[in-house]
């Protein structure tokens, strides 16, 4: 409980998100999608006006929508944020002050390379304040763009596709005759066939 209390305390929240506003946007957005999905499913389950047959369609569809929303939001938004952070840390994206610092440090040939990180430079303290402010701004913008792409472009397409497949599967299952699952073709033996044929064609009513 000590760790939980420290996390939800003002100090714990500040240490986790104070210098990472982009991460805070990702996590709060993710929490919003989770709560929204749970609320939608709960509303369907608790609504007595919705017939049980319709609930069989609505609940799986809403659950699938929620999973798509949560997964796509987190993956896409986090990816955009990581990309923005990487561009800043490698110096590929830099403010005027950061560019001046890199030029003064003589590391122009390292800028933009994946293994280069401004925060690991020996004289990083000279630009630390400007670097963090610029990086936080880029993280927020990247996270915002990622959430827009996820919520308005990627998620609706994938969600509609998943919903259509789930609905088709449920309709096919509902329309499938119940007797199909319990139907076993009767296997008649040759002896029984001969007896049946003999009794049929040797009856008194048979005329030759």
C-alpha positions in Angstrom: 0.0 0.0 0.0 3.0 2.3 0.5 3.7 2.3 -3.2 0.0 2.8 -4.1 -0.3 5.7 -1.7 2.8 7.3 -3.0 1.6 6.9 -6.6 -1.8 8.5 -6.0 -0.3 11.3 -3.8 0.5 14.7 -5.2 4.2 13.9 -4.9 3.9 10.5 -6.6 1.9 11.9 -9.5 4.3 14.8 -10.0 7.3 12.5 -10.0 5.7 10.3 -12.6 4.0 12.9 -14.8 5.5 16.2 -13.9 8.2 16.0 -16.4 6.4 13.7 -18.8 3.1 15.5 -19.8 3.0 13.4 -23.0 2.9 10.2 -21.0 0.2 11.6 -18.8 -1.9 12.3 -21.9 -1.5 8.8 -23.1 -2.4 7.2 -19.8 -5.3 9.5 -19.1 -6.7 8.9 -22.6 -6.3 5.1 -22.1 -8.1 5.3 -18.8 -10.9 7.2 -20.4 -11.3 4.6 -23.1 -11.4 1.8 -20.6 -14.0 3.5 -18.4 -16.1 4.4 -21.4 -16.1 0.8 -22.7 -17.0 -0.6 -19.3 -19.8 1.9 -18.9 -21.3 1.0 -22.3 -21.2 -2.7 -21.6 -22.7 -2.2 -18.1 -25.5 0.0 -19.5 -26.4 -2.7 -22.0 -26.4 -5.5 -19.4 -28.5 -3.4 -16.9 -31.0 -2.2 -19.5 -34.2 -4.3 -19.1 -35.7 -2.7 -22.2 -33.2 -4.4 -24.4 -34.3 -8.0 -25.3 -31.9 -10.8 -24.4 -31.5 -11.7 -28.1 -30.3 -8.2 -28.9 -27.9 -8.3 -26.0 -26.3 -11.3 -27.5 -25.3 -9.1 -30.4 -24.7 -5.8 -28.6 -22.4 -7.0 -25.7 -19.8 -8.9 -27.8 -19.9 -6.0 -30.3 -19.4 -3.4 -27.6 -16.6 -5.5 -26.0 -14.8 -5.8 -29.4 -15.2 -2.0 -30.0 -13.7 -1.3 -26.6 -10.7 -3.6 -27.2 -10.1 -2.0 -30.6 -10.4 1.5 -29.1 -8.1 0.8 -26.2 -5.4 -1.1 -28.1 -5.3 1.2 -31.1 -5.2 4.3 -28.9 -2.4 3.1 -26.8 -0.3 1.7 -29.6 -0.7 4.6 -32.0 -0.5 7.4 -29.5 2.5 5.8 -27.7 4.3 5.3 -31.1 3.8 8.9 -32.1 5.1 10.0 -28.7 8.2 7.8 -28.9 8.9 9.0 -32.4 8.7 12.6 -31.3 11.0 11.9 -28.3 13.5 10.1 -30.5 13.6 13.0 -33.0 14.4 15.4 -30.1 16.9 13.2 -28.3 18.9 12.6 -31.5 18.8 16.3 -32.3 16.9 15.7 -35.6 14.2 18.0 -34.2 15.7 20.9 -32.2 14.9 24.4 -31.0 17.2 27.4 -31.8 19.0 27.1 -28.5 19.5 23.3 -28.8 20.9 23.7 -32.3 23.4 26.4 -31.1 24.4 24.1 -28.2 25.0 21.2 -30.6 27.1 23.4 -33.0 29.1 24.7 -30.1 29.8 21.1 -28.9 31.0 20.0 -32.3 28.7 17.0 -32.6 27.1 17.9 -36.0 28.2 14.6 -37.5 26.3 12.7 -34.8 23.0 14.6 -35.0 20.2 12.4 -36.2 21.9 9.1 -35.6 19.9 6.5 -33.6 22.7 5.9 -31.1 23.1 9.6 -30.4 21.3 11.1 -27.3 21.7 14.7 -26.3 20.8 13.9 -22.7 23.8 11.7 -22.4 26.3 14.3 -23.4 28.9 15.3 -20.8 27.9 19.0 -20.9 24.1 18.3 -21.1 23.5 20.5 -18.0 24.2 23.5 -20.1 21.1 22.9 -22.2 19.0 20.7 -19.8 16.3 23.3 -19.0 15.7 24.2 -22.7 15.9 20.6 -23.8 13.3 19.4 -21.3 10.9 22.2 -22.1 11.2 21.6 -25.8 11.0 17.8 -25.5 7.9 18.0 -23.3 6.2 20.3 -25.9 7.0 17.9 -28.7 5.7 14.9 -26.6 2.4 16.7 -26.0 2.0 17.6 -29.7 3.0 14.1 -30.8 0.6 12.4 -28.4 -2.2 14.7 -29.4 -1.6 14.0 -33.1 -1.4 10.2 -32.4 -4.7 10.3 -30.5 -6.4 12.1 -33.4 -5.1 9.6 -35.9 -6.2 6.7 -33.7 -9.7 8.0 -32.8 -10.6 9.5 -36.2 -8.9 7.4 -38.8 -7.5 4.0 -37.7 -10.0 3.0 -35.0 -13.3 3.6 -36.9 -12.0 1.5 -39.8 -10.8 -1.5 -37.7 -13.8 -1.2 -35.4 -16.3 -1.4 -38.2 -14.6 -4.3 -39.7 -14.5 -6.3 -36.4 -18.1 -5.4 -35.7 -19.2 -6.6 -39.1 -17.4 -10.0 -38.7 -18.7 -10.5 -35.1 -22.3 -9.7 -36.2 -22.1 -12.0 -39.2 -20.8 -14.8 -37.0 -23.5 -14.3 -34.4 -26.2 -14.2 -37.1 -25.0 -17.4 -38.7 -24.9 -19.1 -35.3 -28.4 -18.0 -34.5 -29.8 -19.0 -37.9 -28.1 -22.4 -37.8 -30.7 -25.2 -37.2 -30.5 -26.6 -33.8 -30.9 -30.2 -35.1 -27.6 -29.8 -37.0 -25.5 -30.1 -33.9 -27.3 -33.2 -32.7 -27.9 -34.9 -36.1 -26.2 -38.2 -36.5 -27.1 -40.2 -39.7 -28.6 -43.6 -39.0 -26.4 -46.4 -40.2 -28.4 -49.4 -41.3 -26.7 -52.8 -41.5 -26.9 -55.1 -44.5 -28.8 -57.6 -42.4 -31.4 -55.0 -41.4 -31.7 -53.8 -44.9 -32.4 -57.4 -46.2 -35.0 -57.9 -43.5 -36.7 -54.6 -44.3 -36.7 -55.3 -48.0 -38.1 -58.9 -47.5 -40.9 -57.7 -45.3 -41.8 -55.0 -47.7 -41.9 -57.0 -50.9 -43.3 -60.3 -49.5 -46.4 -58.7 -48.0 -49.8 -60.2 -48.9 -50.8 -57.2 -51.0 -47.9 -57.7 -53.4 -49.0 -58.5 -56.9 -46.9 -60.1 -59.5 
